[in-house]
Amino acid sequence: MSTYTQSLYQIVFSTKNRDRTLTKDNREELFRYIWGILKNQKCHLYRIGGVEDHIHIITHIHPSIAVSMLVKDLKLASSDYIKK
């Protein structure tokens, strides 16, 4: 017998001090980058979006992945990506 789990999460995080650093031109690239991180973590992305100062992610997280670790990885990687 096998087990089936499906938990959907909405992850929302904002830029530092809610600064408007996510310009419309660069947002799509950032979203694709985050999608790649989620794929590498065995997560399924349902929807991603955002505006200048925050991002919304709706995803299924693999049962072997801790939500807190995934959010930490996403925030660190996206912050580094934006800085570059």
MODELLER restraints for C-alpha pairs under 7 A, 6 or more apart:
rsr = mdl.restraints
at = mdl.atoms
rsr.add(forms.Gaussian(group=physical.xy_distance, feature=features.Distance(at['CA:6:A'], at['CA:60:A']), mean=6.79, stdev=0.5))
rsr.add(forms.Gaussian(group=physical.xy_distance, feature=features.Distance(at['CA:7:A'], at['CA:60:A']), mean=5.82, stdev=0.5))
rsr.add(forms.Gaussian(group=physical.xy_distance, feature=features.Distance(at['CA:7:A'], at['CA:61:A']), mean=6.82, stdev=0.5))
rsr.add(forms.Gaussian(group=physical.xy_distance, feature=features.Distance(at['CA:8:A'], at['CA:58:A']), mean=6.84, stdev=0.5))
rsr.add(forms.Gaussian(group=physical.xy_distance, feature=features.Distance(at['CA:8:A'], at['CA:59:A']), mean=5.60, stdev=0.5))
rsr.add(forms.Gaussian(group=physical.xy_distance, feature=features.Distance(at['CA:8:A'], at['CA:60:A']), mean=4.66, stdev=0.5))
rsr.add(forms.Gaussian(group=physical.xy_distance, feature=features.Distance(at['CA:8:A'], at['CA:61:A']), mean=6.99, stdev=0.5))
rsr.add(forms.Gaussian(group=physical.xy_distance, feature=features.Distance(at['CA:9:A'], at['CA:58:A']), mean=5.59, stdev=0.5))
rsr.add(forms.Gaussian(group=physical.xy_distance, feature=features.Distance(at['CA:9:A'], at['CA:59:A']), mean=5.46, stdev=0.5))
rsr.add(forms.Gaussian(group=physical.xy_distance, feature=features.Distance(at['CA:9:A'], at['CA:60:A']), mean=6.29, stdev=0.5))
rsr.add(forms.Gaussian(group=physical.xy_distance, feature=features.Distance(at['CA:10:A'], at['CA:56:A']), mean=6.79, stdev=0.5))
rsr.add(forms.Gaussian(group=physical.xy_distance, feature=features.Distance(at['CA:10:A'], at['CA:57:A']), mean=5.52, stdev=0.5))
rsr.add(forms.Gaussian(group=physical.xy_distance, feature=features.Distance(at['CA:10:A'], at['CA:58:A']), mean=4.48, stdev=0.5))
rsr.add(forms.Gaussian(group=physical.xy_distance, feature=features.Distance(at['CA:10:A'], at['CA:59:A']), mean=6.64, stdev=0.5))
rsr.add(forms.Gaussian(group=physical.xy_distance, feature=features.Distance(at['CA:11:A'], at['CA:56:A']), mean=5.76, stdev=0.5))
rsr.add(forms.Gaussian(group=physical.xy_distance, feature=features.Distance(at['CA:11:A'], at['CA:57:A']), mean=5.01, stdev=0.5))
rsr.add(forms.Gaussian(group=physical.xy_distance, feature=features.Distance(at['CA:11:A'], at['CA:58:A']), mean=6.39, stdev=0.5))
rsr.add(forms.Gaussian(group=physical.xy_distance, feature=features.Distance(at['CA:12:A'], at['CA:55:A']), mean=5.59, stdev=0.5))
rsr.add(forms.Gaussian(group=physical.xy_distance, feature=features.Distance(at['CA:12:A'], at['CA:56:A']), mean=4.59, stdev=0.5))
rsr.add(forms.Gaussian(group=physical.xy_distance, feature=features.Distance(at['CA:12:A'], at['CA:57:A']), mean=6.38, stdev=0.5))
rsr.add(forms.Gaussian(group=physical.xy_distance, feature=features.Distance(at['CA:13:A'], at['CA:54:A']), mean=5.65, stdev=0.5))
rsr.add(forms.Gaussian(group=physical.xy_distance, feature=features.Distance(at['CA:13:A'], at['CA:55:A']), mean=5.65, stdev=0.5))
rsr.add(forms.Gaussian(group=physical.xy_distance, feature=features.Distance(at['CA:13:A'], at['CA:56:A']), mean=6.99, stdev=0.5))
rsr.add(forms.Gaussian(group=physical.xy_distance, feature=features.Distance(at['CA:14:A'], at['CA:53:A']), mean=5.61, stdev=0.5))
rsr.add(forms.Gaussian(group=physical.xy_distance, feature=features.Distance(at['CA:14:A'], at['CA:54:A']), mean=3.93, stdev=0.5))
rsr.add(forms.Gaussian(group=physical.xy_distance, feature=features.Distance(at['CA:14:A'], at['CA:55:A']), mean=6.29, stdev=0.5))
rsr.add(forms.Gaussian(group=physical.xy_distance, feature=features.Distance(at['CA:15:A'], at['CA:53:A']), mean=5.35, stdev=0.5))
rsr.add(forms.Gaussian(group=physical.xy_distance, feature=features.Distance(at['CA:15:A'], at['CA:54:A']), mean=5.91, stdev=0.5))
rsr.add(forms.Gaussian(group=physical.xy_distance, feature=features.Distance(at['CA:18:A'], at['CA:53:A']), mean=5.18, stdev=0.5))
rsr.add(forms.Gaussian(group=physical.xy_distance, feature=features.Distance(at['CA:19:A'], at['CA:53:A']), mean=5.76, stdev=0.5))
rsr.add(forms.Gaussian(group=physical.xy_distance, feature=features.Distance(at['CA:20:A'], at['CA:52:A']), mean=4.57, stdev=0.5))
rsr.add(forms.Gaussian(group=physical.xy_distance, feature=features.Distance(at['CA:20:A'], at['CA:53:A']), mean=4.77, stdev=0.5))
rsr.add(forms.Gaussian(group=physical.xy_distance, feature=features.Distance(at['CA:21:A'], at['CA:52:A']), mean=5.88, stdev=0.5))
rsr.add(forms.Gaussian(group=physical.xy_distance, feature=features.Distance(at['CA:21:A'], at['CA:53:A']), mean=6.48, stdev=0.5))
rsr.add(forms.Gaussian(group=physical.xy_distance, feature=features.Distance(at['CA:22:A'], at['CA:51:A']), mean=6.78, stdev=0.5))
rsr.add(forms.Gaussian(group=physical.xy_distance, feature=features.Distance(at['CA:22:A'], at['CA:52:A']), mean=4.41, stdev=0.5))
rsr.add(forms.Gaussian(group=physical.xy_distance, feature=features.Distance(at['CA:22:A'], at['CA:53:A']), mean=6.24, stdev=0.5))
rsr.add(forms.Gaussian(group=physical.xy_distance, feature=features.Distance(at['CA:23:A'], at['CA:52:A']), mean=5.74, stdev=0.5))
rsr.add(forms.Gaussian(group=physical.xy_distance, feature=features.Distance(at['CA:31:A'], at['CA:48:A']), mean=6.73, stdev=0.5))
rsr.add(forms.Gaussian(group=physical.xy_distance, feature=features.Distance(at['CA:34:A'], at['CA:74:A']), mean=6.81, stdev=0.5))
rsr.add(forms.Gaussian(group=physical.xy_distance, feature=features.Distance(at['CA:34:A'], at['CA:78:A']), mean=6.92, stdev=0.5))
rsr.add(forms.Gaussian(group=physical.xy_distance, feature=features.Distance(at['CA:35:A'], at['CA:45:A']), mean=6.65, stdev=0.5))
rsr.add(forms.Gaussian(group=physical.xy_distance, feature=features.Distance(at['CA:38:A'], at['CA:44:A']), mean=6.82, stdev=0.5))
rsr.add(forms.Gaussian(group=physical.xy_distance, feature=features.Distance(at['CA:38:A'], at['CA:45:A']), mean=6.95, stdev=0.5))
rsr.add(forms.Gaussian(group=physical.xy_distance, feature=features.Distance(at['CA:42:A'], at['CA:62:A']), mean=5.79, stdev=0.5))
rsr.add(forms.Gaussian(group=physical.xy_distance, feature=features.Distance(at['CA:43:A'], at['CA:59:A']), mean=6.73, stdev=0.5))
rsr.add(forms.Gaussian(group=physical.xy_distance, feature=features.Distance(at['CA:43:A'], at['CA:60:A']), mean=5.53, stdev=0.5))
rsr.add(forms.Gaussian(group=physical.xy_distance, feature=features.Distance(at['CA:43:A'], at['CA:61:A']), mean=4.73, stdev=0.5))
rsr.add(forms.Gaussian(group=physical.xy_distance, feature=features.Distance(at['CA:43:A'], at['CA:62:A']), mean=5.48, stdev=0.5))
rsr.add(forms.Gaussian(group=physical.xy_distance, feature=features.Distance(at['CA:44:A'], at['CA:59:A']), mean=5.56, stdev=0.5))
rsr.add(forms.Gaussian(group=physical.xy_distance, feature=features.Distance(at['CA:44:A'], at['CA:60:A']), mean=5.09, stdev=0.5))
rsr.add(forms.Gaussian(group=physical.xy_distance, feature=features.Distance(at['CA:44:A'], at['CA:61:A']), mean=6.81, stdev=0.5))
rsr.add(forms.Gaussian(group=physical.xy_distance, feature=features.Distance(at['CA:45:A'], at['CA:58:A']), mean=6.32, stdev=0.5))
rsr.add(forms.Gaussian(group=physical.xy_distance, feature=features.Distance(at['CA:45:A'], at['CA:59:A']), mean=4.48, stdev=0.5))
rsr.add(forms.Gaussian(group=physical.xy_distance, feature=features.Distance(at['CA:45:A'], at['CA:60:A']), mean=6.55, stdev=0.5))
rsr.add(forms.Gaussian(group=physical.xy_distance, feature=features.Distance(at['CA:46:A'], at['CA:58:A']), mean=5.49, stdev=0.5))
rsr.add(forms.Gaussian(group=physical.xy_distance, feature=features.Distance(at['CA:46:A'], at['CA:59:A']), mean=5.35, stdev=0.5))
rsr.add(forms.Gaussian(group=physical.xy_distance, feature=features.Distance(at['CA:47:A'], at['CA:57:A']), mean=5.94, stdev=0.5))
rsr.add(forms.Gaussian(group=physical.xy_distance, feature=features.Distance(at['CA:47:A'], at['CA:58:A']), mean=5.13, stdev=0.5))
rsr.add(forms.Gaussian(group=physical.xy_distance, feature=features.Distance(at['CA:48:A'], at['CA:56:A']), mean=5.68, stdev=0.5))
rsr.add(forms.Gaussian(group=physical.xy_distance, feature=features.Distance(at['CA:48:A'], at['CA:57:A']), mean=4.51, stdev=0.5))
rsr.add(forms.Gaussian(group=physical.xy_distance, feature=features.Distance(at['CA:48:A'], at['CA:58:A']), mean=6.31, stdev=0.5))
rsr.add(forms.Gaussian(group=physical.xy_distance, feature=features.Distance(at['CA:49:A'], at['CA:55:A']), mean=5.80, stdev=0.5))
rsr.add(forms.Gaussian(group=physical.xy_distance, feature=features.Distance(at['CA:49:A'], at['CA:56:A']), mean=5.33, stdev=0.5))
rsr.add(forms.Gaussian(group=physical.xy_distance, feature=features.Distance(at['CA:49:A'], at['CA:57:A']), mean=6.67, stdev=0.5))
rsr.add(forms.Gaussian(group=physical.xy_distance, feature=features.Distance(at['CA:50:A'], at['CA:56:A']), mean=5.68, stdev=0.5))
